[in-house]
Amino acid sequence: MIPVPSQVRIWLAVGRTDMRREMQGLALQVQETLGRDPHAGDIYVFRGRSGNLIKIIWHDGLGMSLYAKRLEKGRFLWPSPADGTVSISPAQLAYMLDGIDWRNPRHTFRPQRAG
């Protein structure tokens, strides 16, 4: 799990990203496409065309980090390009990394009564 401080903002780069890009290419995409500073301390998440791979870049004040995760089965749920820039919470990022629908997580068990 990525140690995400609670005050960090997480941005999804909606649409498709060329997953051959490394850290510098993704940082350049943040500047040019999203119009944001990749060194400001925010986390940026990118998804490729196939949907089973995401890459995350984050500048923590000391240096830039690149994280990648590929799902063995299934795809990461992603907003449509029409949604524009999407910000999510650290909890939603944790759901996404676990392959859970981060847009509307559901409890598997809800007690009917107390006690």
Biopython code that builds the backbone (N, CA, C, O; Angstrom):
import numpy as np
from Bio.PDB.StructureBuilder import StructureBuilder

atoms = [
    (1, "MET", "N", (0.838, -1.185, 0.000)),
    (1, "MET", "CA", (0.000, 0.000, 0.000)),
    (1, "MET", "C", (0.876, 1.239, 0.000)),
    (1, "MET", "O", (1.914, 1.276, 0.661)),
    (2, "ILE", "N", (0.462, 2.235, -0.731)),
    (2, "ILE", "CA", (1.183, 3.501, -0.806)),
    (2, "ILE", "C", (0.867, 4.309, 0.455)),
    (2, "ILE", "O", (-0.307, 4.475, 0.788)),
    (3, "PRO", "N", (1.876, 4.812, 1.162)),
    (3, "PRO", "CA", (1.624, 5.596, 2.372)),
    (3, "PRO", "C", (1.143, 7.001, 2.019)),
    (3, "PRO", "O", (1.955, 7.916, 1.882)),
    (4, "VAL", "N", (-0.170, 7.180, 1.872)),
    (4, "VAL", "CA", (-0.738, 8.442, 1.421)),
    (4, "VAL", "C", (-1.153, 9.285, 2.621)),
    (4, "VAL", "O", (-2.037, 8.885, 3.378)),
    (5, "PRO", "N", (-0.527, 10.449, 2.806)),
    (5, "PRO", "CA", (-0.978, 11.354, 3.870)),
    (5, "PRO", "C", (-2.389, 11.859, 3.571)),
    (5, "PRO", "O", (-2.771, 11.979, 2.407)),
    (6, "SER", "N", (-3.152, 12.149, 4.597)),
    (6, "SER", "CA", (-4.560, 12.514, 4.417)),
    (6, "SER", "C", (-4.751, 13.839, 3.679)),
    (6, "SER", "O", (-5.795, 14.033, 3.057)),
    (7, "GLN", "N", (-3.786, 14.754, 3.724)),
    (7, "GLN", "CA", (-3.959, 16.056, 3.089)),
    (7, "GLN", "C", (-3.591, 16.061, 1.603)),
    (7, "GLN", "O", (-3.780, 17.072, 0.928)),
    (8, "VAL", "N", (-3.075, 14.957, 1.093)),
    (8, "VAL", "CA", (-2.668, 14.883, -0.311)),
    (8, "VAL", "C", (-3.893, 14.727, -1.192)),
    (8, "VAL", "O", (-4.794, 13.946, -0.887)),
    (9, "ARG", "N", (-3.921, 15.482, -2.296)),
    (9, "ARG", "CA", (-5.007, 15.362, -3.265)),
    (9, "ARG", "C", (-4.622, 14.336, -4.314)),
    (9, "ARG", "O", (-3.465, 14.260, -4.727)),
    (10, "ILE", "N", (-5.595, 13.550, -4.741)),
    (10, "ILE", "CA", (-5.366, 12.482, -5.718)),
    (10, "ILE", "C", (-6.178, 12.801, -6.966)),
    (10, "ILE", "O", (-7.388, 13.012, -6.892)),
    (11, "TRP", "N", (-5.509, 12.835, -8.104)),
    (11, "TRP", "CA", (-6.139, 13.171, -9.372)),
    (11, "TRP", "C", (-6.065, 11.997, -10.333)),
    (11, "TRP", "O", (-5.022, 11.359, -10.475)),
    (12, "LEU", "N", (-7.187, 11.719, -10.993)),
    (12, "LEU", "CA", (-7.223, 10.699, -12.042)),
    (12, "LEU", "C", (-7.073, 11.393, -13.387)),
    (12, "LEU", "O", (-7.811, 12.332, -13.686)),
    (13, "ALA", "N", (-6.133, 10.944, -14.194)),
    (13, "ALA", "CA", (-5.968, 11.457, -15.547)),
    (13, "ALA", "C", (-6.942, 10.684, -16.423)),
    (13, "ALA", "O", (-6.611, 9.616, -16.939)),
    (14, "VAL", "N", (-8.149, 11.229, -16.591)),
    (14, "VAL", "CA", (-9.185, 10.511, -17.327)),
    (14, "VAL", "C", (-8.767, 10.340, -18.780)),
    (14, "VAL", "O", (-7.936, 11.090, -19.293)),
    (15, "GLY", "N", (-9.338, 9.370, -19.418)),
    (15, "GLY", "CA", (-8.945, 9.034, -20.777)),
    (15, "GLY", "C", (-7.877, 7.959, -20.755)),
    (15, "GLY", "O", (-7.630, 7.333, -19.724)),
    (16, "ARG", "N", (-7.249, 7.750, -21.894)),
    (16, "ARG", "CA", (-6.217, 6.719, -22.010)),
    (16, "ARG", "C", (-4.835, 7.349, -21.980)),
    (16, "ARG", "O", (-4.624, 8.462, -22.461)),
    (17, "THR", "N", (-3.915, 6.617, -21.410)),
    (17, "THR", "CA", (-2.521, 7.058, -21.330)),
    (17, "THR", "C", (-1.643, 5.992, -21.963)),
    (17, "THR", "O", (-1.901, 4.798, -21.816)),
    (18, "ASP", "N", (-0.615, 6.422, -22.662)),
    (18, "ASP", "CA", (0.368, 5.493, -23.226)),
    (18, "ASP", "C", (1.178, 4.936, -22.062)),
    (18, "ASP", "O", (1.958, 5.667, -21.451)),
    (19, "MET", "N", (1.007, 3.667, -21.749)),
    (19, "MET", "CA", (1.647, 3.065, -20.582)),
    (19, "MET", "C", (3.130, 2.774, -20.800)),
    (19, "MET", "O", (3.796, 2.272, -19.895)),
    (20, "ARG", "N", (3.653, 3.079, -21.978)),
    (20, "ARG", "CA", (5.095, 2.971, -22.186)),
    (20, "ARG", "C", (5.832, 4.150, -21.564)),
    (20, "ARG", "O", (7.051, 4.118, -21.398)),
    (21, "ARG", "N", (5.075, 5.190, -21.224)),
    (21, "ARG", "CA", (5.688, 6.366, -20.603)),
    (21, "ARG", "C", (6.198, 6.054, -19.214)),
    (21, "ARG", "O", (5.585, 5.294, -18.464)),
    (22, "GLU", "N", (7.315, 6.644, -18.888)),
    (22, "GLU", "CA", (7.890, 6.510, -17.548)),
    (22, "GLU", "C", (7.622, 7.787, -16.771)),
    (22, "GLU", "O", (6.755, 8.575, -17.149)),
    (23, "MET", "N", (8.345, 7.994, -15.708)),
    (23, "MET", "CA", (8.111, 9.089, -14.783)),
    (23, "MET", "C", (8.118, 10.468, -15.458)),
    (23, "MET", "O", (7.203, 11.266, -15.249)),
    (24, "GLN", "N", (9.140, 10.745, -16.260)),
    (24, "GLN", "CA", (9.254, 12.056, -16.874)),
    (24, "GLN", "C", (8.129, 12.307, -17.882)),
    (24, "GLN", "O", (7.587, 13.409, -17.950)),
    (25, "GLY", "N", (7.786, 11.288, -18.656)),
    (25, "GLY", "CA", (6.703, 11.430, -19.627)),
    (25, "GLY", "C", (5.356, 11.647, -18.968)),
    (25, "GLY", "O", (4.546, 12.437, -19.452)),
    (26, "LEU", "N", (5.108, 10.952, -17.867)),
    (26, "LEU", "CA", (3.846, 11.140, -17.142)),
    (26, "LEU", "C", (3.803, 12.505, -16.467)),
    (26, "LEU", "O", (2.751, 13.143, -16.429)),
    (27, "ALA", "N", (4.947, 12.965, -15.929)),
    (27, "ALA", "CA", (5.002, 14.305, -15.327)),
    (27, "ALA", "C", (4.740, 15.371, -16.384)),
    (27, "ALA", "O", (4.064, 16.364, -16.113)),
    (28, "LEU", "N", (5.269, 15.171, -17.581)),
    (28, "LEU", "CA", (5.020, 16.101, -18.678)),
    (28, "LEU", "C", (3.545, 16.099, -19.058)),
    (28, "LEU", "O", (2.986, 17.150, -19.373)),
    (29, "GLN", "N", (2.910, 14.933, -19.031)),
    (29, "GLN", "CA", (1.477, 14.848, -19.325)),
    (29, "GLN", "C", (0.667, 15.594, -18.271)),
    (29, "GLN", "O", (-0.333, 16.232, -18.602)),
    (30, "VAL", "N", (1.081, 15.523, -17.010)),
    (30, "VAL", "CA", (0.393, 16.266, -15.948)),
    (30, "VAL", "C", (0.457, 17.758, -16.243)),
    (30, "VAL", "O", (-0.544, 18.460, -16.102)),
    (31, "GLN", "N", (1.628, 18.248, -16.652)),
    (31, "GLN", "CA", (1.788, 19.667, -16.947)),
    (31, "GLN", "C", (0.982, 20.086, -18.165)),
    (31, "GLN", "O", (0.265, 21.085, -18.120)),
    (32, "GLU", "N", (1.092, 19.328, -19.258)),
    (32, "GLU", "CA", (0.489, 19.748, -20.522)),
    (32, "GLU", "C", (-0.999, 19.469, -20.599)),
    (32, "GLU", "O", (-1.764, 20.325, -21.043)),
    (33, "THR", "N", (-1.423, 18.284, -20.175)),
    (33, "THR", "CA", (-2.824, 17.893, -20.326)),
    (33, "THR", "C", (-3.686, 18.372, -19.169)),
    (33, "THR", "O", (-4.759, 18.937, -19.379)),
    (34, "LEU", "N", (-3.217, 18.147, -17.950)),
    (34, "LEU", "CA", (-4.009, 18.518, -16.783)),
    (34, "LEU", "C", (-3.782, 19.961, -16.347)),
    (34, "LEU", "O", (-4.596, 20.518, -15.610)),
    (35, "GLY", "N", (-2.685, 20.573, -16.795)),
    (35, "GLY", "CA", (-2.389, 21.950, -16.423)),
    (35, "GLY", "C", (-2.023, 22.101, -14.953)),
    (35, "GLY", "O", (-2.309, 23.133, -14.346)),
    (36, "ARG", "N", (-1.400, 21.094, -14.385)),
    (36, "ARG", "CA", (-1.030, 21.105, -12.967)),
    (36, "ARG", "C", (0.473, 20.918, -12.817)),
    (36, "ARG", "O", (1.160, 20.518, -13.757)),
    (37, "ASP", "N", (0.973, 21.212, -11.621)),
    (37, "ASP", "CA", (2.387, 21.069, -11.315)),
    (37, "ASP", "C", (2.629, 19.677, -10.738)),
    (37, "ASP", "O", (2.129, 19.375, -9.654)),
    (38, "PRO", "N", (3.387, 18.813, -11.434)),
    (38, "PRO", "CA", (3.608, 17.457, -10.923)),
    (38, "PRO", "C", (4.497, 17.411, -9.680)),
    (38, "PRO", "O", (4.600, 16.371, -9.031)),
    (39, "HIS", "N", (5.138, 18.532, -9.346)),
    (39, "HIS", "CA", (6.026, 18.580, -8.184)),
    (39, "HIS", "C", (5.367, 19.244, -6.976)),
    (39, "HIS", "O", (6.048, 19.566, -6.003)),
    (40, "ALA", "N", (4.057, 19.451, -7.028)),
    (40, "ALA", "CA", (3.339, 20.153, -5.955)),
    (40, "ALA", "C", (2.948, 19.237, -4.801)),
    (40, "ALA", "O", (2.452, 19.719, -3.783)),
    (41, "GLY", "N", (3.159, 17.922, -4.935)),
    (41, "GLY", "CA", (2.836, 17.002, -3.852)),
    (41, "GLY", "C", (1.547, 16.233, -4.042)),
    (41, "GLY", "O", (1.193, 15.411, -3.196)),
    (42, "ASP", "N", (0.832, 16.479, -5.135)),
    (42, "ASP", "CA", (-0.387, 15.722, -5.417)),
    (42, "ASP", "C", (-0.016, 14.381, -6.047)),
    (42, "ASP", "O", (1.085, 14.206, -6.570)),
    (43, "ILE", "N", (-0.962, 13.436, -5.986)),
    (43, "ILE", "CA", (-0.794, 12.121, -6.599)),
    (43, "ILE", "C", (-1.597, 12.095, -7.893)),
    (43, "ILE", "O", (-2.741, 12.546, -7.933)),
    (44, "TYR", "N", (-0.987, 11.564, -8.950)),
    (44, "TYR", "CA", (-1.644, 11.470, -10.251)),
    (44, "TYR", "C", (-1.694, 10.006, -10.676)),
    (44, "TYR", "O", (-0.685, 9.301, -10.642)),
    (45, "VAL", "N", (-2.889, 9.560, -11.078)),
    (45, "VAL", "CA", (-3.117, 8.165, -11.433)),
    (45, "VAL", "C", (-3.481, 8.103, -12.920)),
    (45, "VAL", "O", (-4.315, 8.871, -13.399)),
    (46, "PHE", "N", (-2.844, 7.178, -13.638)),
    (46, "PHE", "CA", (-3.052, 7.007, -15.079)),
    (46, "PHE", "C", (-3.449, 5.569, -15.357)),
    (46, "PHE", "O", (-2.994, 4.641, -14.687)),
    (47, "ARG", "N", (-4.321, 5.395, -16.374)),
    (47, "ARG", "CA", (-4.728, 4.050, -16.779)),
    (47, "ARG", "C", (-4.531, 3.896, -18.274)),
    (47, "ARG", "O", (-4.768, 4.828, -19.042)),
    (48, "GLY", "N", (-4.098, 2.723, -18.677)),
    (48, "GLY", "CA", (-3.870, 2.440, -20.087)),
    (48, "GLY", "C", (-5.130, 2.013, -20.810)),
    (48, "GLY", "O", (-6.213, 1.962, -20.229)),
    (49, "ARG", "N", (-4.972, 1.708, -22.082)),
    (49, "ARG", "CA", (-6.101, 1.346, -22.936)),
    (49, "ARG", "C", (-6.746, 0.037, -22.513)),
    (49, "ARG", "O", (-7.972, -0.076, -22.527)),
    (50, "SER", "N", (-5.945, -0.957, -22.135)),
    (50, "SER", "CA", (-6.506, -2.260, -21.773)),
    (50, "SER", "C", (-7.241, -2.214, -20.436)),
    (50, "SER", "O", (-8.131, -3.031, -20.196)),
    (51, "GLY", "N", (-6.885, -1.275, -19.566)),
    (51, "GLY", "CA", (-7.611, -1.108, -18.304)),
    (51, "GLY", "C", (-7.120, -1.955, -17.159)),
    (51, "GLY", "O", (-7.619, -1.818, -16.042)),
    (52, "ASN", "N", (-6.153, -2.830, -17.397)),
    (52, "ASN", "CA", (-5.696, -3.684, -16.304)),
    (52, "ASN", "C", (-4.402, -3.177, -15.661)),
    (52, "ASN", "O", (-3.886, -3.813, -14.742)),
    (53, "LEU", "N", (-3.875, -2.049, -16.127)),
    (53, "LEU", "CA", (-2.639, -1.484, -15.594)),
    (53, "LEU", "C", (-2.857, -0.014, -15.247)),
    (53, "LEU", "O", (-3.403, 0.749, -16.043)),
    (54, "ILE", "N", (-2.422, 0.371, -14.048)),
    (54, "ILE", "CA", (-2.398, 1.790, -13.695)),
    (54, "ILE", "C", (-0.986, 2.150, -13.261)),
    (54, "ILE", "O", (-0.234, 1.314, -12.760)),
    (55, "LYS", "N", (-0.648, 3.425, -13.468)),
    (55, "LYS", "CA", (0.613, 3.975, -12.986)),
    (55, "LYS", "C", (0.289, 5.208, -12.156)),
    (55, "LYS", "O", (-0.622, 5.973, -12.472)),
    (56, "ILE", "N", (1.049, 5.378, -11.096)),
    (56, "ILE", "CA", (0.838, 6.482, -10.165)),
    (56, "ILE", "C", (2.161, 7.216, -10.007)),
    (56, "ILE", "O", (3.195, 6.596, -9.756)),
    (57, "ILE", "N", (2.129, 8.553, -10.156)),
    (57, "ILE", "CA", (3.320, 9.334, -9.844)),
    (57, "ILE", "C", (3.000, 10.264, -8.685)),
    (57, "ILE", "O", (1.880, 10.752, -8.540)),
    (58, "TRP", "N", (4.024, 10.494, -7.860)),
    (58, "TRP", "CA", (3.849, 11.319, -6.670)),
    (58, "TRP", "C", (5.188, 11.926, -6.296)),
    (58, "TRP", "O", (6.189, 11.222, -6.163)),
    (59, "HIS", "N", (5.196, 13.230, -6.129)),
    (59, "HIS", "CA", (6.387, 13.921, -5.628)),
    (59, "HIS", "C", (6.130, 14.228, -4.163)),
    (59, "HIS", "O", (5.243, 15.016, -3.834)),
    (60, "ASP", "N", (6.905, 13.605, -3.283)),
    (60, "ASP", "CA", (6.668, 13.730, -1.840)),
    (60, "ASP", "C", (7.479, 14.840, -1.180)),
    (60, "ASP", "O", (7.528, 14.923, 0.047)),
    (61, "GLY", "N", (8.110, 15.688, -1.973)),
    (61, "GLY", "CA", (8.927, 16.756, -1.431)),
    (61, "GLY", "C", (10.406, 16.435, -1.496)),
    (61, "GLY", "O", (11.239, 17.342, -1.500)),
    (62, "LEU", "N", (10.741, 15.167, -1.548)),
    (62, "LEU", "CA", (12.137, 14.733, -1.646)),
    (62, "LEU", "C", (12.480, 14.239, -3.037)),
    (62, "LEU", "O", (13.614, 14.376, -3.495)),
    (63, "GLY", "N", (11.492, 13.661, -3.709)),
    (63, "GLY", "CA", (11.720, 13.123, -5.040)),
    (63, "GLY", "C", (10.442, 12.540, -5.610)),
    (63, "GLY", "O", (9.446, 12.372, -4.906)),
    (64, "MET", "N", (10.490, 12.239, -6.889)),
    (64, "MET", "CA", (9.338, 11.680, -7.589)),
    (64, "MET", "C", (9.363, 10.161, -7.474)),
    (64, "MET", "O", (10.413, 9.532, -7.606)),
    (65, "SER", "N", (8.182, 9.578, -7.224)),
    (65, "SER", "CA", (8.026, 8.128, -7.153)),
    (65, "SER", "C", (7.070, 7.674, -8.242)),
    (65, "SER", "O", (6.133, 8.386, -8.604)),
    (66, "LEU", "N", (7.321, 6.475, -8.759)),
    (66, "LEU", "CA", (6.449, 5.872, -9.756)),
    (66, "LEU", "C", (6.011, 4.516, -9.238)),
    (66, "LEU", "O", (6.839, 3.666, -8.909)),
    (67, "TYR", "N", (4.704, 4.321, -9.169)),
    (67, "TYR", "CA", (4.129, 3.047, -8.738)),
    (67, "TYR", "C", (3.331, 2.487, -9.905)),
    (67, "TYR", "O", (2.751, 3.246, -10.682)),
    (68, "ALA", "N", (3.296, 1.184, -10.032)),
    (68, "ALA", "CA", (2.516, 0.528, -11.076)),
    (68, "ALA", "C", (1.816, -0.682, -10.480)),
    (68, "ALA", "O", (2.358, -1.362, -9.608)),
    (69, "LYS", "N", (0.596, -0.944, -10.963)),
    (69, "LYS", "CA", (-0.127, -2.138, -10.537)),
    (69, "LYS", "C", (-0.887, -2.695, -11.725)),
    (69, "LYS", "O", (-1.559, -1.962, -12.451)),
    (70, "ARG", "N", (-0.771, -3.994, -11.911)),
    (70, "ARG", "CA", (-1.482, -4.699, -12.974)),
    (70, "ARG", "C", (-2.394, -5.727, -12.319)),
    (70, "ARG", "O", (-1.963, -6.491, -11.455)),
    (71, "LEU", "N", (-3.662, -5.741, -12.737)),
    (71, "LEU", "CA", (-4.607, -6.729, -12.240)),
    (71, "LEU", "C", (-4.461, -8.017, -13.030)),
    (71, "LEU", "O", (-4.326, -7.988, -14.254)),
    (72, "GLU", "N", (-4.489, -9.148, -12.334)),
    (72, "GLU", "CA", (-4.442, -10.451, -12.998)),
    (72, "GLU", "C", (-5.737, -10.715, -13.761)),
    (72, "GLU", "O", (-5.716, -11.246, -14.872)),
    (73, "LYS", "N", (-6.867, -10.340, -13.155)),
    (73, "LYS", "CA", (-8.184, -10.502, -13.772)),
    (73, "LYS", "C", (-8.945, -9.200, -13.616)),
    (73, "LYS", "O", (-8.802, -8.506, -12.609)),
    (74, "GLY", "N", (-9.738, -8.876, -14.593)),
    (74, "GLY", "CA", (-10.580, -7.691, -14.513)),
    (74, "GLY", "C", (-9.865, -6.426, -14.949)),
    (74, "GLY", "O", (-8.743, -6.460, -15.454)),
    (75, "ARG", "N", (-10.553, -5.299, -14.737)),
    (75, "ARG", "CA", (-10.058, -3.989, -15.146)),
    (75, "ARG", "C", (-10.292, -2.987, -14.038)),
    (75, "ARG", "O", (-11.205, -3.147, -13.228)),
    (76, "PHE", "N", (-9.474, -1.962, -14.003)),
    (76, "PHE", "CA", (-9.693, -0.864, -13.070)),
    (76, "PHE", "C", (-10.861, -0.029, -13.574)),
    (76, "PHE", "O", (-10.929, 0.305, -14.757)),
    (77, "LEU", "N", (-11.778, 0.306, -12.672)),
    (77, "LEU", "CA", (-12.906, 1.151, -13.050)),
    (77, "LEU", "C", (-12.408, 2.574, -13.213)),
    (77, "LEU", "O", (-11.620, 3.069, -12.407)),
    (78, "TRP", "N", (-12.880, 3.231, -14.276)),
    (78, "TRP", "CA", (-12.337, 4.531, -14.642)),
    (78, "TRP", "C", (-13.451, 5.442, -15.119)),
    (78, "TRP", "O", (-14.357, 4.980, -15.813)),
    (79, "PRO", "N", (-13.415, 6.724, -14.770)),
    (79, "PRO", "CA", (-14.438, 7.649, -15.266)),
    (79, "PRO", "C", (-14.281, 7.896, -16.766)),
    (79, "PRO", "O", (-13.204, 7.693, -17.328)),
    (80, "SER", "N", (-15.347, 8.328, -17.394)),
    (80, "SER", "CA", (-15.289, 8.595, -18.833)),
    (80, "SER", "C", (-14.511, 9.891, -19.084)),
    (80, "SER", "O", (-14.431, 10.742, -18.197)),
    (81, "PRO", "N", (-13.933, 10.050, -20.288)),
    (81, "PRO", "CA", (-13.186, 11.271, -20.588)),
    (81, "PRO", "C", (-14.036, 12.532, -20.487)),
    (81, "PRO", "O", (-13.498, 13.623, -20.297)),
    (82, "ALA", "N", (-15.352, 12.399, -20.610)),
    (82, "ALA", "CA", (-16.230, 13.563, -20.511)),
    (82, "ALA", "C", (-16.286, 14.113, -19.094)),
    (82, "ALA", "O", (-16.699, 15.256, -18.899)),
    (83, "ASP", "N", (-15.884, 13.329, -18.102)),
    (83, "ASP", "CA", (-15.922, 13.787, -16.718)),
    (83, "ASP", "C", (-14.852, 14.831, -16.412)),
    (83, "ASP", "O", (-14.907, 15.463, -15.357)),
    (84, "GLY", "N", (-13.892, 15.028, -17.290)),
    (84, "GLY", "CA", (-12.820, 15.987, -17.051)),
    (84, "GLY", "C", (-11.863, 15.472, -16.000)),
    (84, "GLY", "O", (-11.664, 14.264, -15.878)),
    (85, "THR", "N", (-11.272, 16.369, -15.246)),
    (85, "THR", "CA", (-10.350, 15.982, -14.189)),
    (85, "THR", "C", (-11.143, 15.518, -12.982)),
    (85, "THR", "O", (-12.082, 16.192, -12.557)),
    (86, "VAL", "N", (-10.773, 14.368, -12.424)),
    (86, "VAL", "CA", (-11.503, 13.796, -11.297)),
    (86, "VAL", "C", (-10.560, 13.683, -10.101)),
    (86, "VAL", "O", (-9.448, 13.167, -10.215)),
    (87, "SER", "N", (-11.024, 14.175, -8.957)),
    (87, "SER", "CA", (-10.258, 14.060, -7.716)),
    (87, "SER", "C", (-10.935, 13.008, -6.843)),
    (87, "SER", "O", (-12.161, 12.984, -6.726)),
    (88, "ILE", "N", (-10.127, 12.131, -6.226)),
    (88, "ILE", "CA", (-10.677, 11.109, -5.344)),
    (88, "ILE", "C", (-9.969, 11.170, -3.989)),
    (88, "ILE", "O", (-8.932, 11.820, -3.849)),
    (89, "SER", "N", (-10.527, 10.502, -3.017)),
    (89, "SER", "CA", (-9.965, 10.480, -1.668)),
    (89, "SER", "C", (-8.945, 9.343, -1.542)),
    (89, "SER", "O", (-8.930, 8.434, -2.372)),
    (90, "PRO", "N", (-8.090, 9.387, -0.505)),
    (90, "PRO", "CA", (-7.171, 8.262, -0.283)),
    (90, "PRO", "C", (-7.894, 6.931, -0.090)),
    (90, "PRO", "O", (-7.390, 5.893, -0.520)),
    (91, "ALA", "N", (-9.068, 6.940, 0.550)),
    (91, "ALA", "CA", (-9.839, 5.706, 0.729)),
    (91, "ALA", "C", (-10.307, 5.161, -0.618)),
    (91, "ALA", "O", (-10.268, 3.951, -0.843)),
    (92, "GLN", "N", (-10.749, 6.043, -1.516)),
    (92, "GLN", "CA", (-11.173, 5.607, -2.838)),
    (92, "GLN", "C", (-9.999, 5.045, -3.636)),
    (92, "GLN", "O", (-10.170, 4.092, -4.397)),
    (93, "LEU", "N", (-8.816, 5.620, -3.472)),
    (93, "LEU", "CA", (-7.624, 5.079, -4.122)),
    (93, "LEU", "C", (-7.319, 3.676, -3.612)),
    (93, "LEU", "O", (-6.960, 2.795, -4.393)),
    (94, "ALA", "N", (-7.460, 3.466, -2.313)),
    (94, "ALA", "CA", (-7.238, 2.130, -1.748)),
    (94, "ALA", "C", (-8.223, 1.130, -2.328)),
    (94, "ALA", "O", (-7.843, 0.005, -2.653)),
    (95, "TYR", "N", (-9.493, 1.526, -2.462)),
    (95, "TYR", "CA", (-10.482, 0.644, -3.095)),
    (95, "TYR", "C", (-10.066, 0.328, -4.526)),
    (95, "TYR", "O", (-10.115, -0.827, -4.947)),
    (96, "MET", "N", (-9.658, 1.349, -5.274)),
    (96, "MET", "CA", (-9.272, 1.159, -6.670)),
    (96, "MET", "C", (-8.116, 0.180, -6.774)),
    (96, "MET", "O", (-8.135, -0.714, -7.621)),
    (97, "LEU", "N", (-7.110, 0.337, -5.924)),
    (97, "LEU", "CA", (-5.947, -0.546, -5.976)),
    (97, "LEU", "C", (-6.295, -1.989, -5.624)),
    (97, "LEU", "O", (-5.591, -2.914, -6.028)),
    (98, "ASP", "N", (-7.384, -2.184, -4.869)),
    (98, "ASP", "CA", (-7.844, -3.530, -4.530)),
    (98, "ASP", "C", (-8.822, -4.091, -5.557)),
    (98, "ASP", "O", (-9.308, -5.212, -5.400)),
    (99, "GLY", "N", (-9.116, -3.319, -6.611)),
    (99, "GLY", "CA", (-10.027, -3.786, -7.649)),
    (99, "GLY", "C", (-11.490, -3.663, -7.280)),
    (99, "GLY", "O", (-12.337, -4.320, -7.885)),
    (100, "ILE", "N", (-11.807, -2.826, -6.288)),
    (100, "ILE", "CA", (-13.185, -2.620, -5.825)),
    (100, "ILE", "C", (-13.741, -1.370, -6.500)),
    (100, "ILE", "O", (-12.998, -0.429, -6.782)),
    (101, "ASP", "N", (-15.041, -1.362, -6.756)),
    (101, "ASP", "CA", (-15.691, -0.192, -7.346)),
    (101, "ASP", "C", (-15.577, 0.977, -6.366)),
    (101, "ASP", "O", (-16.320, 1.040, -5.387)),
    (102, "TRP", "N", (-14.662, 1.889, -6.624)),
    (102, "TRP", "CA", (-14.398, 3.012, -5.731)),
    (102, "TRP", "C", (-15.479, 4.084, -5.815)),
    (102, "TRP", "O", (-15.570, 4.935, -4.931)),
    (103, "ARG", "N", (-16.302, 4.056, -6.866)),
    (103, "ARG", "CA", (-17.338, 5.080, -7.028)),
    (103, "ARG", "C", (-18.503, 4.860, -6.085)),
    (103, "ARG", "O", (-19.135, 5.818, -5.641)),
    (104, "ASN", "N", (-18.795, 3.584, -5.772)),
    (104, "ASN", "CA", (-19.942, 3.270, -4.932)),
    (104, "ASN", "C", (-19.653, 1.995, -4.154)),
    (104, "ASN", "O", (-20.258, 0.958, -4.428)),
    (105, "PRO", "N", (-18.728, 2.050, -3.176)),
    (105, "PRO", "CA", (-18.431, 0.827, -2.414)),
    (105, "PRO", "C", (-19.637, 0.408, -1.579)),
    (105, "PRO", "O", (-20.348, 1.242, -1.018)),
    (106, "ARG", "N", (-19.844, -0.883, -1.512)),
    (106, "ARG", "CA", (-20.978, -1.409, -0.765)),
    (106, "ARG", "C", (-20.483, -2.319, 0.340)),
    (106, "ARG", "O", (-19.512, -3.056, 0.166)),
    (107, "HIS", "N", (-21.154, -2.263, 1.473)),
    (107, "HIS", "CA", (-20.828, -3.157, 2.575)),
    (107, "HIS", "C", (-21.334, -4.551, 2.237)),
    (107, "HIS", "O", (-22.418, -4.698, 1.672)),
    (108, "THR", "N", (-20.567, -5.564, 2.576)),
    (108, "THR", "CA", (-21.008, -6.924, 2.313)),
    (108, "THR", "C", (-21.962, -7.407, 3.390)),
    (108, "THR", "O", (-22.730, -8.342, 3.168)),
    (109, "PHE", "N", (-21.917, -6.777, 4.551)),
    (109, "PHE", "CA", (-22.799, -7.165, 5.643)),
    (109, "PHE", "C", (-23.234, -5.902, 6.380)),
    (109, "PHE", "O", (-22.411, -5.057, 6.731)),
    (110, "ARG", "N", (-24.516, -5.793, 6.603)),
    (110, "ARG", "CA", (-25.053, -4.700, 7.375)),
    (110, "ARG", "C", (-25.962, -5.279, 8.438)),
    (110, "ARG", "O", (-26.957, -5.919, 8.099)),
    (111, "PRO", "N", (-25.652, -5.074, 9.741)),
    (111, "PRO", "CA", (-26.492, -5.651, 10.798)),
    (111, "PRO", "C", (-27.912, -5.115, 10.746)),
    (111, "PRO", "O", (-28.140, -3.939, 10.464)),
    (112, "GLN", "N", (-28.855, -5.992, 11.020)),
    (112, "GLN", "CA", (-30.265, -5.609, 11.004)),
    (112, "GLN", "C", (-30.694, -4.958, 12.321)),
    (112, "GLN", "O", (-31.596, -4.122, 12.360)),
    (113, "ARG", "N", (-30.015, -5.371, 13.399)),
    (113, "ARG", "CA", (-30.354, -4.783, 14.696)),
    (113, "ARG", "C", (-29.131, -4.792, 15.589)),
    (113, "ARG", "O", (-28.202, -5.571, 15.379)),
    (114, "ALA", "N", (-29.137, -3.941, 16.565)),
    (114, "ALA", "CA", (-28.007, -3.853, 17.508)),
    (114, "ALA", "C", (-28.134, -4.966, 18.549)),
    (114, "ALA", "O", (-29.235, -5.343, 18.950)),
    (115, "GLY", "N", (-26.970, -5.486, 18.977)),
    (115, "GLY", "CA", (-26.957, -6.449, 20.068)),
    (115, "GLY", "C", (-27.181, -7.824, 19.706)),
    (115, "GLY", "O", (-27.185, -8.698, 20.573)),
]
sb = StructureBuilder()
sb.init_structure("model")
sb.init_model(0)
sb.init_chain("A")
sb.init_seg("    ")
for serial, (resi, resn, name, xyz) in enumerate(atoms, 1):
    if name == "N":
        sb.init_residue(resn, " ", resi, " ")
    sb.init_atom(name, np.array(xyz, "f"), 0.0, 1.0, " ", f" {name:<3s}", serial, name[0])
structure = sb.get_structure()
